[in-house]
Amino acid sequence: MSKNIKLVHPRDQITEIIDRVYKRGMTTTSGGNISIIDDEGDIWVTPSAIDKGSLRASDIICVKKDGTIIGKHKPSSEFPFHKAIYEARPDIKSVIHAHPPALVSFSIVRQIPNTNIISQAKHVCGPIGYAKYRLPGSEDLGEVIADEFKKGFKAVIMENHGTVLGGSDLTDAYERFEALEFCANTILYGSQIGTPRYLTDDQIDEFESQATGVLPEMDSTSYTSEEVEKRLEICKIVQRSCEQGLMISSYGTVSMRWKDNDFLITPTGANRWDLDLDDIVQIKGGKREAGKTPSRATWIHQEIYNKNPDVNSIIMTQSPYLMAFGVTGTHLNVRTIPESWIFLQDINFLKYGDHFRKNNNSEMVENCATALIIENDSVIVTGDKLLQTFDYLEVAEFSAKSIVLGHSLGEMVPINDEQVEDLRKKFLT
């Protein structure tokens, strides 16, 4: 989506995001609806009973301010609560409603996910409201949801129904939606292998304040063909990570060594789905490309490159099954299948706060393992080529998923020491 979202027609914004929601498995063919209110007060909304997997811009309905309906379909049956939200909250310009499985799980047990499960979600999602069950499509449902939004919430769990989220624009609403479903998934998966542990508000505030220092700017920046090629590689991997649920809009950092200890890194505050070459930040001689703000984790990447000459790419992200281990402190034993152990050996675990710059943790930057889980924060994966590093991330996430899913069947039986030694001799020596 264009950086200037106001230059993208509401029809095109909606079709792009509903396609993303559907492909990520966060709604069904018939479920969910999205709307945008424009500057004239007209509401653009997904149609009723039209396949969400093949929606086109021409399918989107416009409900004019005077109630006139323009389009070839009926507006979503849930249009009344979209309208009620806009009337209750003039600051909200877009609404997403869907039935993503993890948030529905909370909805049917009548709980609200605690977004303190990971460090930045509290700020992305804000406090979460709760709307009592009412008949879908009814004015009553619109009233109870609008009442929650009037309290200041931008995210609401709908009892025995799903979730509804608002934003200053559709990108903002989707970031909130994706982050909240991620939190719900992480809590659910973590609960299968242990007991999720939550951060305090003070810990989150410390996280937000500890990485405020920005590198000085370069006087000028040169872009060689090799450098541009690496930018493209980073953008492709970030996009792939988002599509596969290994990264979310609001969190994830990728970097590549460029030459010597200079490197390229993703920016802070940018939507990961929409990243392009010009967003990538060059770091050279300890300075940043002028006019750009690199990831707040830049110092970690810089230290890893400085102290590990064999590391040429780094991915720092949150993927739901790895973070299930990250939020419970459960040991992730990658002796599941030969590939997992060969690629990863052992995944280390770092306590929350040890990754803050003031602590300058040597285990993280000097004794740099292929994969490291930081409690309630992220996973760091390192490697040579970026595609190789991405492969390591996939293998780690698949290993974590296998253990979480297998937990209900019985206790994992790992590959034994003798088998590991055979693997070491054949593949690592």
N, C-alpha and C positions, 0 to 999 in steps of 0.2 A: 504494500500500500504506500502511496506517496507520502513523503514526510509532511507536506502541508495537506492534512486530511480534509480541509475545507475545499480543496480543489478536486476532491474525488466525490462524484455524485453519490448521494445516499444509497441509491439502488446498488451501485458497485461496491460500496463499503459493506453493505449487508450481505450481498452474495458471497463476497470473499470471506467474511468472518463465519457465516453459517456453513460454508464449505469446509473451513478449517475445523469448526466444532464437530461437524459430522465425521470427517476423516480421522479425527483424534478419538472417535468413539465416545463423545460426550453428549450426543443426542441420537435419536432414532430417525428413521425415515419420516415419521409423522410428528415427532415430538419437537418441542422447543420453538421459540419465536424471538425475533430481534426487531427493534425499532430505533428510529432516529427522529428527533424533532428538529426541523430546520429553523432558520432565522425568521421565516414568515409564520411560524407556528403550525405548519403542516407536518403531519406525522407519516413517515415512510415505514412500512411494516411488512414482515413476511406474510404470505397468504395462508389461508386455511386449507388443510388437506392436500398440499402439494409436496411431492418428494423432496426432502431436504438434501438428498444426495445429488440432485441434478438441477437445483434451482438456478434460474437465469435472471439477469437484471430486469428483463421484461415481465417477470412474474411478481415483482415487488409492487405493493399497493401503496397509493398515496391517499391518506384521509385528510382532506383539507380542513382548515380551521373552522369552516362553517358546517362541517360534517359530510360534505360531498365526497364520494368515493371514486377515485380514478384508478382504473386497472381492470384486468380481465378476470380476476378472481375475487373471492371474498377475503377481507382482512382476517388475520388470525382470530380465532375464537377468544383468545386471551387479550385482545385489543383493549377491553375496558380497563384492565389494571395498568397497562402501559400508559393510557391516557390519564388515569388517576395519579400515577407517579409524577408525570410531567406537571400536572396541575398543583400537586403538593410541593414539588421541588423544582423551581425554575432553574436552579443551577445544574440539574441533570439533563443531558442532551441525548442520551442513548440508554437503552434498556436491553438486557439479555435475560431471557428465561429459558431454562432447559432442565433436563432430568439426568444429569451426569451420575453414573452409578454410585460413586463414593459419597457424594452429597445427598443422594437419595437414601443411602444407608443411614446417614445421620437424621434425615427427615422422618424416616419410618420408625426410628427408635426415639425420636423427639429430643434430639440433642443438637448442640451447636458446636462445630469443630473449634478447638482452641488454636488460634493462629500463632500462638507463642511457641509452636512446635519447631519453627525455623526462624532464623534471625530477622529476615526482612519482611515476612508475610504480614505481620501486624500493621506495618505502615502501608503496604499495598492494599490490603483488604479493609482496614479500619475495623471498628467494632461491628459485630454481626447481629442483626435483628432476627426475630422469630414471629412468623405470622400463623395464627391458628387456621385450621382447615376450614375452607369454605368451598362451595360448589364451583368447579372450574368454569371460567367464562362468565361468572355472575358478577353483578355489581357489588355484592357482599364481599367477594374475594378482592375486588379493587379497593374497597374501603379498608379492609384489614391490612393489606399491603401498604397502601398509601399512609395509613396511620403509623406504620413502622418507619417509613421513609421520612415522615414528619419529625420523628425523633432524631434525625440526623444520620441514620444508617444509609450506607450505599450497597450493602449486601444483606440479603434476608433469606433465611431458611424457611421454606413453606412446608408446613406440617403435612406429612403424608403426600407430598407432591414433588418437591424439588427445590430449586433455588431461583432467585431473581436478583439481578445486580444492575446498578446504574453507574454512569460515568460522565465525565465532562465531555467526552466524545466516545466513539465506539471502540477505539484503541484502548482507552482508559478502562472502559467497562470490561473488555475482554481480558486485559491483564488481571483485573480483580477476579474475574470468573475462573481463569486458569489457575491462579495462585491459590484460590480457595479450594478448588477440586484437588490440587496437588497436596495441600495440607490434609484434606480428608483422606486421600489415598495413603499418605505417609503414616497417619495415625492408625488406619485400619491394618496396613501391612505390619507396622511395628507391633500392634497388639497381638498378632499371630505368633510372634517369636519372642516377645518380652513385654515389658511395660514401658510405654512411651513416657519420656521425661520432657518437661516443658521449661522454657527459659523464663526467667523473671523479667518484669518490665525494666528493671535496672540493668540487667545483662544486655537487653536489646538496645537500650539507650547508650550503653557503653560501646556496643558494636557500631551504632550509628555515628558516634562522635570520634571513634578512634582512628578512622582512616580519612581524615579531612585534608591532610597535606597534599598539595598538588605539585608535581615536578615543575621546574622552571621551563619556559618556552624556548624553542629553538629560534634563532634569527631567521633561518631559511631552511626549506626542506626540499630535497631532491627525490624524484620518483624514478628509479631505474625499472627496466622491464621485469627484472627478477622480483623486485619489490612489489610491483603491481600484481604479478602472478600470485604472490603469497597472499595479498589482500583478497584476491578472488577465491583462493583455496579456503581461507578463514571464513568468508561469507557463505560458501557452499556447505562447509561443515556445520556452521551455526544453524543454517536453514534445515539441514538434515537432522540435526539434534532436536530441533523444535518439532519437526514432523513426526519423529519417533518417540516423542515424550521424554527425551533425555535432557531437555532444557525447557524452560518456560520463558514467556515474554519478558519477565522482570528480573531474571537471574541467569547468569551464565557468562563465563569469561573464557575466551580462547586467545592464545598467543602463539607466535612462531618466531624462532630466532631468525634474524635477517642476515647479519654478518657480525663476526666477533660476538660481543655481548649486547649488541643492539637488536631490537626486536619490534614486532608489530603486535598490537593488542586491541581487543574490542573496547569500545567506550563505555562510560558509565551513563546510566539514565536513558539508554536507547532501547527501543522495543526490539527484541532479538529476531522476531519474525521478519522485520522490515529492514534488517541491516544491509547496507550496501558499501561499495569499496571506499567511498569518501568518508564513511563513518570511522573506519579503522584508523588507529592512532600509531604513528611511528614514534618509537622511543630510541633516541640516539645520544650516546655520551651522557646518559642520565638526564636528558631533557626531552620534553614532549613536543610533538608537532603543534605549531601555533594555532590557537583558536579551538583546540579540542581538549576534552577532559577524558583521560583514559580510565579504565576500570580502577575502582578503589583497591583492588587486589594487585595492582601493578607492582608494588614493592615486593610481593611474594614471588611473582614471576621473575622479576629482575634478580632477586637473590638466588633463585633456583638456577637461572642461566649462568650467573657469575660463578657458582660453585659446582656446577655439574655440566662439564663440556660435552657430554654425550647426549644431554637432553636438548632437543631442538624444537619441541612443541609441548604445549601444556593446555589441558582442558580442565576448568574448574567449574563444576555445575552441581545441580541437584537432580537426581533421578530417583523416582519414588521407592524402588526396592532397595537400592543402596542406602537411601536415607532412612529406611525402616530400621536398618542396623545403626545408622548414625543417631537416631533419636532414642534408641533403647540401650545402647552400649553393648549390644549382643555381638559376640565375636563372629566375624564373617570368615568362615573356613572355606577357602577356594579349592580345597582338594575334592571337588565334586566330580569333575571329569578331567581327563588329561589336559585338554586345551586350556582350561581355566588355570590350572597350576603352572603350566609352562609359561603362559603369558604374564601371570600376576605374582606367582610365588606366594607371598603373604601380604595381606592388606593391613597396614598399620592403622591405629586409631588415636586421634588427638583430642584431648579434652577441650571443651569450649573455652575460649579466651586465650589458649596457648597460641592461637593463630593471629592474635593482635600484634601489631608492629612492635609495641613496647616490650613484648616478651621475646621477640626475635628467636623463635624456636628452632633449634638446630636439627631436630628430627625432621622437621618439615622441609628445610632448605638444604641442609648438608647431607644428611643420610637419606637422600630423596628416594623413596620407594616408587615403584611403578604406579601404585594406587594408594591413596591415603584418605581415610574418612575423618572429617572434622565434625565432632559432636554437634548436633543441631544446627549445622551450617552448610556443609558441602562435601563433595568428594573431589580430590585433585588427582588427575591422571597425567603421567608424563611419558614421553617417548621420543623417537627420532622423527620420522615423517609424521605429518599431522594425521594422515589417514590411518597409520598404524596406531597412533594415540587414540583416535576415535574407535578403532577396533577394540583396543584394550578396555575402553569405557563400555562398549557394548557387551563384551565378554563378562566384565565385572557385574553389570546390571543383570545380565541373563543368569549368572551364577547366583546372585542374590535372590532373583525371582524364583529360581528352582528350589532354593532352600525354603523360602517363605511358603511357596505352594506345597512343597513336600512335607512341611511341618505337621499338617493334619494327618498324614499317612503314618508317620512314625519318626524316630530319631534318625538323623542323617548318619550314614556309615561312610566315612571319608576314605579316599585312597590311602593305603597304609604306607609306612615309612619305606619299606622295601620297594614298593611300586613307585614311590616318589624318587627314590635313588636311581631306579632304572630310567625314569624320565629325565632326570638330571644328566645322567651319562650320555643318553642318546641325543638330547635336544639342547643342552646348555653348556656342554664342554667341547 
